[in-house]
C-alpha cells in the first residue's frame, strides 16, 4: 500500500482546559482524492488544518505528511489557503507572485498569471486596492498554482461571487496533481458537492460522524451530501 | 532561505528609511546654518527678537526630526515583527518552508542592522552640526577645521597613552554595545511573543508592560552586579595589586572590563533563547 499523503494519529487540541476541539483524532488520506471536510461551526475543521500546517501546536498526537513528521520541511509539500486574507496589503500582486516563486520551488508562475488573467485581476495592483473578494481570488490562485502534494483549502469559495465559484472549482479539479490530495473545508456543501470524491462529517470534539466515498454514500442513502449534512447535524428546538 | 527572508525584511524598512534619512540629514544641514547664524548674531541688536525666536524654534524642530528618525525606525522594526508573526500575516509566514529559527534570526539581524544604521544617522546629523554650525570667527571658514583637529588630537593622545590597551578596551566596549543591542532587541521581541501567546486582548499593552517590568528587574540586578565588579572589586584590586607589575595590573583591568561584556552576552543569549522557545513551542495563532 502506498504512503498516505496525510496521516494523523491520536491528535488532540484544546483552547480551554477540559473542552477539547479535537480529541484523539485518527485518519489517513490517500493521494488522488478531493476530500470534503464538512461540519458545523466550531467543530474543529480550521483547527485541524492549522495543526497540519504548523500554525497551531498540538497538545498530543502525531501528524505525518508524505510519510514525514510535520516540520518546516513538510510545509514545502502543503499548499494552504486559510479562511482569511493573510497577505501583506502593501504588496502588489506581481510582488506576491515573485514571493511565491522564491519560496516555493513547485510554484508555476505561468499558470498563476493565466488564472489571474482569466479572473481579470490586474497584477500591478496593490493588494490594499483590491476588494475582499478579489483578494481571496488572488490567494486561491497563488495557492492552486503550486504543484503541492497536499492542498488544504479552508472555505475557498465563501467570499467570492457565484460566477467565480464555478471557475475556482474547475480550477481545483483541473490543476491538482493526481499524486496530490485536496482537502476542502466548507459550509457551502451544495456548491462543492460535485467536486468531492470523499467526504467526512466532523462533529464536535473532532468526532467523525459519517465518512466515505461521496458517490457510494449518496447511492446508499438516496440523498445528497447537503441533505445528509442537515439530517446528521439537525438542531432540535 | 535565510537570505530570501532577510531580503524581504530589509526591503520592508528600506522603502521608507531612505526618506527618513534624507529628511534628518537635510534638516541637520539647515539647522547647522541656522545655528551658525544664531551664534553669530545672538548679541546683535539689529536682528529682531522674532527672528531669533523663530530660529530657536526651528532648531528644536530639527532636534525632534533627528530623534524621530530613530524612534520611527524602532517602531517599524517592532511593527514588522508583530505583524509578520502574530497577525493574519503569520498564516503565510509560518507556512513557508523555512525554520522558525531562520524566521526569527532574519528579524534579529534586520533589527540590528537598522538600529545601527539609525545610530549612525544620528551621529552623522550631530557631526553635520559640529562641522558646519560653529563659526571659527565671524566671516571665517565655512567648514570649521577645529572639529577635525580635536578628534584627531584625541585619538593620537589616547593611542600614545594606551597603545594596545586602547584597541583591547575599544573591542570590549564594542562587544558590550553589540550584546547590549542584541539583548534590547531580543527582550522587545520576547515581550511581544509572550504578550501574544498569553493574552487574547490588549496584546501590545501587555507586551509593553512586560518590557518595562523585565527591564526594571534586570537593570536592578545588573546595576548591583556592575557596582560589585566595576567599583568594589577594582578598589580591592588596587590594594591587592599594589606593587604588582604593569602587565599584571593591565591584565586585571582587562578582566574587570570584560565582566560587564560577559553579563550583556549572557542576557542577550537568555532573551534570544526565550523568544525562540516562545515562537517554536508555544505560539498558537488565533
Interface residues (C-beta under 8 A of the other chain):
Chain A: X50 X53 X54 X55 X56 X57 X72 X73 X75 X76 X78 X80 X82 X84 X85 X86 X87 X88 X99 X102 X103 X104
Chain B: X1 X4 X8 X83 X88 X89 X90 X91 X92 X94 X95 X96 X97 X98 X99 X100 X281 X282 X283 X284 X285
